[in-house]
Amino acid sequence: MMDRLLARWPLLIAVAFCVYASVLLWNGFRSQEQLTAGAESRLITEAQRQAAQLGDFLSDRRVDVSELAESHEIETYLTNKALGMSLRYGLEANLDSIRERLSRWSAKNIVRGKEIYNRIAFFDTDGIPLAEVGPGAGAIALPIDIAAGVTITFDREHRQLVVTAPIIRKKAFVGAIMAFSDISILSGYLRSEPDGAQMREALLTQSGEDVIAPEATPWLDPALGRKFADLPENRIVPFAEIAPAIHVGDPADMVAVRTPIPISPLSLITIVGDQQVYGHITSRRLLYLLSALPPLTFFAAILLEQMRRRHEVLHARYIETTRHSDELRDRNSALSEEITRRKEVEAALRESEQRFRKLFDEAPLPSHLIDPSDGSIVDCNAAAATMLGYDRDSLRGMRLMDIDPIAQNREVLWRAPSLMGQSVQFETQHQTRSGEIHDVAIASVPIDIARRRLACMTVVDITERKRAEKRILHLAHHDALTSLPNRILLNERMAEELHRARRHGGHFAVLCLDLDGFKAINDTMGHDAGDVVLCTFADHLRAMIRMDELVARTGGDEFAVLLYNIPHPKAAEQVAQRLLDSLPLSVDLGGYSGTLGGSIGIAIYPEDGDDCATLQKNADTALYRAKAEGKGRYRRFESWMDHSLAERRALERDLRLAIEHDEIEMYFQPQFACDTLQLTGFEALVRWDHAERGLVPPGVFIPLAEECGLIIQIGRMVLEKSCRLAAAWRPRCPVAVNLSPLQFRDSGFLSLLSSILESTDFPASLLELEVTEGVLIKDEEQALGTLRALKELGVQIALDDFGTGYSGLSYLRSFPFDRIKIDKCFVHAQEHDAGTQTILEAVLAMSKRLNLRVIAEGVETEEQLAMLRMQGCSEVQGFLLGRPMPASEVQAFLMSTMDDGERYGQPAPALVAAK
Ligand SMILES: Nc1nc2c(ncn2[C@@H]2O[C@H](COP(=O)(O)O[C@H]3[C@@H](O)[C@H](n4cnc5c(=O)[nH]c(N)nc54)O[C@@H]3COP(=O)(O)O)[C@@H](O)[C@H]2O)c(=O)[nH]1
């Protein structure tokens, strides 16, 4: 900023000078004004003083004439006349004395040696002179303005001043005294400086027609008198304004002023050279000239500044032009190099084009040359023509959209990039001449041929890959058995719905369904039957749930329903109720017809969870609750249900402590031969007597231990204790130990078992391991291997809980079981359900054929025992015959049984065999 200002220093100085000069000029103008006013005032005062002198002279004349009119001679005459005195004998004498008086008086009024008055006369009321001195002029014109008193008038004809004093007696005009003076008497008072002097004076009558001056007054032409008479009083007027044509010296340099002379009809005209008035004052012209100086300086500075700027611009342009010409020279040489290089490149390009043409034509992959500006097929190779079923010439005239039905949708993928010379890859579809659609992958590269920017599109037929992808995608998101969406798709849809609900609000619900009774069918009727059941139930669900809602299979017999954007939470419960109302579902399994029930757990967003995992977990918790409350019902998740989770954690903690402190005890429940009721062995069952919780049933803590892995430790302890205790019993007696799936699959289990058998010295043949179907279903091959290895150790193997799991009768054939254990629910159900009875009979018949022993557990009544006997069951276990007892009581029980041997008949085969 400062630099820019400093660069303009001439302009700044000019501005400063202008300001300074303007102030000086302003002051000059002001003092010139004051001096002019002073000079003019002096001239006017001088003129007024001169006019006052003349006025005084005239005033004296009035007094003179007035005194005459008052003189006693006239008084006497008038009195005598009034008394009727005759002219001859008296009045004439009076008139003589008046004449004498007039004569005396005239002789007395002398100026510059000359009598002032030419004539003095006493007139009667008719204007007839009664007495007079001086040359007579006859009567005067009447009337006289008596109200005006003594007046001074100008007699044009005789160029004389007339002083008239009317004589009034008793308010009546009785005569007048009039004195006549040559006007030259006044001009004697006027100043005139004819020899080049500047000031001149003249008198002018009111009308301006008469001029009184001491000399010839060419400057006061009577023709101009009117103009002079009209001049404003006591105002200085340039002479040139009044009489431009009159030359008195230089009229342009003269000024005039009119000053009225008191008590007379005359004005004093004074003209003065303006040099005389304003001579000592700076010329206005000079001041005006000087006042032009600042703006001129300013404009000159601006001009200089503009010239400076222009110079700067021109200088900059000069430098720029020099630089450009240098650049131009450099570019010219670069251009000629470029031209040479381009020629070389063009030659190489031509060669490359020829090579490309050959490659393109003979390429095994279909290829098209497309003009991206209009999508026309410029060329294609033989492979492309073959693939599409056209000849090459026909294809050349077509457009891409003629062979690509969705080309328009794909245009955005390739057109603009191709126009900009970019390579792109995209997938689309091509239609053959016969209408067949192929999925294709296109690799498009830009290519310039004959100065045209083209896209070379190489086509790969991916129809098969697409089909496979679709299949894989479907399989990844759907259950292979029922074709329902699987858990993955459920999770995806749930995540989408969660996103929607979070943004726009609203509710959605997850319903978890579990089939009641499925396991029994699966176990007894086999996997194929189970599959039919699952498919039937899936179809039923699909039919019950709206098309726009999602039904998924999430596990074995577990299903889920996703209800999108439900209007209110109750809607989910209504759907659940409608589903339950549609159950139980009848299934026809080739001769056997059964029914399927279900339980439902509901979780609703956002009340029951605000993320997918929580909602699913809570729906599962609610399902668990529904089943725990008796199946065939729905439950919506409630927060207290979560408390059971907290409770579960506390239980886990206590269980760990119990294992640590060896608080887990062994109980043993006796087993008997069904027909003789002779003791055949014991089942080892754990008991946990908690200091505060009391007796915690294994049905509670064993599943928990399985979930948290503690079952490995408990199982080892149970096995070890059972073998150790049983080894001490006499007589030796078989003991069945429950083996959890986790233990079964534990890689160290076989060596653990061997070492326990060895350390406890318990015969392997007396040990029976009870396994459930759960150990088999995951990996049948491995399970079979483990079972065979166990058999090689010499232990017995029983299939526990038969009828409640997934397995069917086929398992009995495939795996080396020694005994199967019919679950207590079958034992209880057979009493009033003919179907269960039939299944039981079939199982027993098949076991017999396979030479398998069958033990039925949960026998509580004589009726149940009787039925089992009737059906040919080999062994029984149940509260009717003996409850689980502490280890400490087993030996006594064993002894009593032996003592009471007759009551129970012969020992069961196993016991016998053990002996
Ligand atoms: N892996 C292990 N599992 C074990 C072990 N100890 C027990 N368990 C399993 O816990 C479940 C419940 O066992 P429990 O409460 O001990 O019940 C057993 C019997 O008391 C009960 N039973 C026997 N007779 C009757 C009867 O007449 N009525 C009736 N209501 N219940 C009766 O049956 C259970 C024995 O079942 P099972 O093993 O299937 O033969 C249970 O599943 C046990 O397996 C262990 O050490 N390891």
The ligand as an SDF file (V2000), in Angstrom:
LIG
                    3D

 47 52  0  0  0  0  0  0  0  0999 V2000
  -23.2800  -86.8560   31.4260 N   0  0  0  0  0  0  0  0  0  0  0  0
  -23.8580  -87.1220   32.5690 C   0  0  0  0  0  0  0  0  0  0  0  0
  -25.1700  -87.0070   32.7060 N   0  0  0  0  0  0  0  0  0  0  0  0
  -25.6970  -87.3150   33.9020 C   0  0  0  0  0  0  0  0  0  0  0  0
  -24.9540  -87.7450   34.9540 C   0  0  0  0  0  0  0  0  0  0  0  0
  -25.8000  -87.9460   36.0080 N   0  0  0  0  0  0  0  0  0  0  0  0
  -27.0160  -87.6550   35.5710 C   0  0  0  0  0  0  0  0  0  0  0  0
  -26.9690  -87.2740   34.3010 N   0  0  0  0  0  0  0  0  0  0  0  0
  -28.0700  -86.8630   33.4320 C   0  0  0  0  0  0  0  0  0  0  0  0
  -28.8210  -85.9100   34.0490 O   0  0  0  0  0  0  0  0  0  0  0  0
  -30.1820  -86.0930   33.6750 C   0  0  0  0  0  0  0  0  0  0  0  0
  -31.0570  -86.1090   34.8760 C   0  0  0  0  0  0  0  0  0  0  0  0
  -30.5440  -87.0860   35.7410 O   0  0  0  0  0  0  0  0  0  0  0  0
  -31.2790  -87.4200   37.0370 P   0  0  0  0  0  0  0  0  0  0  0  0
  -31.9720  -86.2790   37.6420 O   0  0  0  0  0  0  0  0  0  0  0  0
  -30.2510  -88.1040   37.8540 O   0  0  0  0  0  0  0  0  0  0  0  0
  -32.3980  -88.3830   36.5950 O   0  0  0  0  0  0  0  0  0  0  0  0
  -32.0910  -89.7270   36.3360 C   0  0  0  0  0  0  0  0  0  0  0  0
  -33.0060  -90.5810   37.1820 C   0  0  0  0  0  0  0  0  0  0  0  0
  -33.1080  -90.1210   38.4670 O   0  0  0  0  0  0  0  0  0  0  0  0
  -34.2910  -90.4830   36.4420 C   0  0  0  0  0  0  0  0  0  0  0  0
  -35.2050  -91.6070   36.7480 N   0  0  0  0  0  0  0  0  0  0  0  0
  -34.9620  -92.8870   36.9510 C   0  0  0  0  0  0  0  0  0  0  0  0
  -36.1120  -93.5940   37.1990 N   0  0  0  0  0  0  0  0  0  0  0  0
  -37.1170  -92.6880   37.0970 C   0  0  0  0  0  0  0  0  0  0  0  0
  -38.5070  -92.7320   37.2160 C   0  0  0  0  0  0  0  0  0  0  0  0
  -39.0900  -93.8040   37.4860 O   0  0  0  0  0  0  0  0  0  0  0  0
  -39.2160  -91.6380   37.0730 N   0  0  0  0  0  0  0  0  0  0  0  0
  -38.5710  -90.4010   36.7860 C   0  0  0  0  0  0  0  0  0  0  0  0
  -39.3310  -89.3630   36.6580 N   0  0  0  0  0  0  0  0  0  0  0  0
  -37.2480  -90.3430   36.6740 N   0  0  0  0  0  0  0  0  0  0  0  0
  -36.5480  -91.4410   36.8190 C   0  0  0  0  0  0  0  0  0  0  0  0
  -33.8740  -90.5950   35.0870 O   0  0  0  0  0  0  0  0  0  0  0  0
  -32.5770  -90.0200   34.9160 C   0  0  0  0  0  0  0  0  0  0  0  0
  -31.6740  -91.0150   34.2770 C   0  0  0  0  0  0  0  0  0  0  0  0
  -31.7050  -90.6820   32.9360 O   0  0  0  0  0  0  0  0  0  0  0  0
  -30.7970  -91.3900   31.8860 P   0  0  0  0  0  0  0  0  0  0  0  0
  -29.3730  -90.9510   32.1070 O   0  0  0  0  0  0  0  0  0  0  0  0
  -31.2890  -90.9250   30.5760 O   0  0  0  0  0  0  0  0  0  0  0  0
  -30.9390  -92.8010   32.1370 O   0  0  0  0  0  0  0  0  0  0  0  0
  -30.2660  -87.3400   32.9040 C   0  0  0  0  0  0  0  0  0  0  0  0
  -30.3680  -87.0770   31.5690 O   0  0  0  0  0  0  0  0  0  0  0  0
  -28.9790  -87.9740   33.1660 C   0  0  0  0  0  0  0  0  0  0  0  0
  -28.5160  -88.7310   32.0530 O   0  0  0  0  0  0  0  0  0  0  0  0
  -23.5620  -87.8950   34.7660 C   0  0  0  0  0  0  0  0  0  0  0  0
  -22.8230  -88.2970   35.6690 O   0  0  0  0  0  0  0  0  0  0  0  0
  -23.0410  -87.5910   33.5840 N   0  0  0  0  0  0  0  0  0  0  0  0
  1  2  1  0
  2  3  2  0
  2 47  1  0
  3  4  1  0
  4  5  2  0
  4  8  1  0
  5  6  1  0
  5 45  1  0
  6  7  2  0
  7  8  1  0
  8  9  1  0
  9 10  1  0
  9 43  1  0
 10 11  1  0
 11 12  1  0
 11 41  1  0
 12 13  1  0
 13 14  1  0
 14 15  2  0
 14 16  1  0
 14 17  1  0
 17 18  1  0
 18 19  1  0
 18 34  1  0
 19 20  1  0
 19 21  1  0
 21 22  1  0
 21 33  1  0
 22 23  1  0
 22 32  1  0
 23 24  2  0
 24 25  1  0
 25 26  1  0
 25 32  2  0
 26 27  2  0
 26 28  1  0
 28 29  1  0
 29 30  1  0
 29 31  2  0
 31 32  1  0
 33 34  1  0
 34 35  1  0
 35 36  1  0
 36 37  1  0
 37 38  2  0
 37 39  1  0
 37 40  1  0
 41 42  1  0
 41 43  1  0
 43 44  1  0
 45 46  2  0
 45 47  1  0
M  END
$$$$
